[in-house]
Amino acid sequence: MVSRSYSNLLELASGGGGGGEPLPSLGRRRVPRVVTAPGIVPGLDASDDDDDASDRSSHAPRERVIIVANQLPVRAAHRAGGAGWDFAWDEDSLLLQVKDSLRAHHGRGDVEFVYVGGLRDDVPPAEHDQVAHELLEGFRCVPTFLPADLRSRFYHGFCKQQLWPLFHYMLPLSPELGGRFDRLLWQAYVSVNKIFADKILEVISPDEDFVWVHDYHLMVLPTFLRKRFNRVKLGFFLHSPFPSSEIYKTLPVREELLRSLLNADLIGFHTFDYARHFLSCCSRMLGLKYESQRGYIALEYYGRTVTIKILPVGVHLEQLQSVLNLPETGVKVAELLKQFNHRSRLLLLGVDDMDIFKGISLKLLAFEQLLMQHPKWRGRVVLVQIANPARGKGKDVKEVQEESDAMVKRINDAFGQPDYQPVILIDKPLRFYERMAYYVVAECCLVTAVRDGMNLIPYEYIIARQGNEMIDRILGLGPSSRKKSMLVVSEFIGCSPSLSGAIRVNPWNIDSVADAMDSALEMPEGEKVLRHEKHHRYVSTHDVSYWANSFLQDLERTCLDHNRRRCWGIGFGLKFRVVALDPNFKKLAVEHLVSAYRRTTKRIILLDYDGTLMPQTSFGKSPTSRTIDMLNSLCRDKNNMVFLVSTKSRTTLSEWFSPCENLGLAAEHGYFLRLRRDAEWEECVTVIDCSWKQIAEPVMKTYTETTDGSTIEDKETAIVWSYEDADPDFGSCQAKELHDHLESVLSNEPVSVKAGLNHVEGVSKGLVAKRILSTMQERGDLPDFILCVGDDRSDEDMFEVITTAAARGPSSLHPEAEVFACTVGRKPSKAKYYLDDPADIVRLIQGLANVSNDQASHGGSGATLPDDAAAAAATVLR
């Protein structure tokens, strides 16, 4: 078998690769589906598959995960003299930790991981093939090579100047405060995402592989993958904050990014706040509603279920513990103890990147305030601030560096002593073991970022403070000594909700942060122990392997029904999406329907008007003469009970359909039947008790007064409270309250309360269908044919009632009843059938009318409905 890593099909067929040397195989079974289709590539036809069938059946397929991120988890270095490259795993990379931890735990030892991403270094074009070969063979990595100019516009341009500041709540009010939107940078972002997608296509086996995309650099990648493979198993995790809708909606390409993310099957966030903001954006900008499904938050997007995952990432325990066991870690700990503890000084520690969102300057101001307000700590407390190099570049990074240096100098000048330096700023890169040593000796760790997606520094600090036997000996602790730690963390970082024992602060409140530092230093030892033990239990059980395994399990669960559904791709560009439909959802065959119509004798026909019998785009809404003739043919058939279900006014329908005999009309949610008797129209209507309105209307008025943008519409047999012009979140909240309130006060009244899309009302089309069926059931006159046709959301209630009745069987319908619930257009629906447009519906009704006319001309009765049937059909909803 040939490798699936080839991008050129001719090379694949011949077994050759670029440069004349075959590329390493990523798995014998994994030839891309497009390649194995008969007739695509010579030599890969059914006979070849037969030859290898026994071999494939004897080897169980391995699960494979393709992890995609901006950077590969490898470090590259040019060899001395320029003769090639040396590569090594980046042990600090989260992506590598995912692989190592999953293989060690959770029964995923056989999982194969393939990485797709870029390198930190520029590789000359002439070396692309060789570097790609070495990375694929030695590291299972597929590199994306970007031209320097494109990479700069993508990463330093759109990602770091526009997305990153906005996601951290910085609006581009001026060029200095985040970059203004630049269409050229956006085009570079889309182009790079397309390049990543093309690389994935080279190695993916879409029916088997799982694809896991990471972070905001690749937010439109899901659209490119979903467009190529409608059933791709795709997860996305955002490692940065997701801003509130008020911030996010300022982004000119807001809808494109949202729709692209919704092309994933599972979208992960660190905290509920980030997920809540995302869901709010989907609601306000796309009109999508979410719901809880057995504990999972899910969005229905064109028939696909997009699941939302909320789980903060953890640390790699094995890596941290192995670093703690290093001899050089012990040496560094002893060195720091000698530097600080022999003088009885307490160490406060900060570890942050040197960027504008980490709040280093605010932390320094708070420490200055601590020394000013609490003189007892002068000479006793030292703040060590480790400032890692910034990931981005620009004027703001330089300003943060200069401000921090100036503040450190000011504090040290004001409070320093000959043998005491209050603040030690370390602005050079430290080895990981050195950082762990600082954690070990620090009395308290301070993380006061003004906005951060997650931040694992507190987790690392907790593990380091737990220590091990070697560390305990250096610290002079006995085997039974209980460990302690203290944390002061910002409310605005992703790890804050999981650290309930930490002192949470608003980093902008300098006095509050200073008081928190004082509280942490003054806290009794026993309480420090209890807080540490609580944190350690959480961090040690929610590590990176727990996080990754949980995400992949949810991705597998979400994708279970992929192959069961029928999919169509619609839309162009970044507005592309997939419509997923139930396999039983199919186009209604007119021949099948007409055949059932001929065989049956007790028929119910429910027809919507706008969008069904009449196109929504039609300028003239009144029915044509052809429509009237068709309905007359159906209504004159004594075997039929025909109802037109519409929300139009009773007066309008009466005028339009006055020529129709025996047509049941549902106008404004109240049914009445019109019978022709001596050229006069008579309404066969039960008197409706609307006294309940006197109770409901004052309640609705109260909610209208308190919900800006809401309205009340008083219909003939219903009152509708609408909030489509109100704030979506507040309107939805008020609607739920109103629904419960009305159900309570109207519990003994002859009315039902129904909540719909952006409204609450008394009755619905579903109740109409339910009442018709229940009336016939009470009379023992079970229908053997039901046709229900509609086009919009309000008709879904009818479909649900009809399909539920069919599922119940003989108790509701005739044992051999033929049931046809049909929607207009291919879209997710509770109906089992569809027709493409109103023109198809008209042809369908005309076919049934022809059958009725034919039966009448051959001796069938054309009389009107008998009085008892008319009375039953005229039953009004109460």
Secondary structure, 3 states (H helix, E strand, C coil): CCCCCCCCHHHHHHCCCHHHCCCCCCCCCCCCHHHHCCCCCCCCCHHHHHHHHHHHHCCCCCCEEEEEEEECCEEEEECHHHCCEEEEECCCCHHHHHHHHHHHCCCCCCCEEEEEEECCCCCCHHHHHHHHHHHHHHHCEEECCCCHHHHHHHHHHHHHHHHHHHHCCCCCCCCCCCCCCCHHHHHHHHHHHHHHHHHHHHHCCCCCCEEEEECHHHCCHHHHHHHHCCCCEEEEECCCCCCCHHHHCCCCCHHHHHHHHCCCCEEEECCHHHHHHHHHHHHHHHCCCEEEECCEEEEEECCEEEEEEECCCCCCHHHHHHHHCCHHHHHHHHHHHHHHHHHCCEEEEEEEECCCCCCHHHHHHHHHHHHHHCHHHCCCEEEEEEEECCCCCCHHHHHHHHHHHHHHHHHHHHHCECCECCEEEECCCCCHHHHHHHHHHCCEEEECCCCECCCCHHHHHHHHHHCCHHHHHHHCCCCCCCCCCCEEEECCECCHHHCCCCEEECCCCHHHHHHHHHHHHHCCHHHHHHHHHHHHHHHHHCCHHHHHHHHHHHHHHHCCCHHHCEEEEECCHHHCEEEEECCCCEECCHHHHHHHHHHCCCEEEEEECECCCECCCCCCCCCCHHHHHHHHHHHHCCCEEEEEEECCCHHHHHHHCCCCCCCEEEECCEEEEEEEECCEEEEECCCCCCCCHHHHHHHHHHHHHHCCCCEEEECCCCEEEECCCCCHHHHHHHHHHHHHHHHHHCCCCCCCCEEECCEEECCCHHHHHHHHHHHHHHCCCCCCEEEEEECCHHHHHHHHHHHHHHHHHHHCCCCCCEEEEEEECCCCCCCCEEECCHHHHHHHHHHHHHHHHHHHHCCCCCCCCCHHHHHHHCCCCC
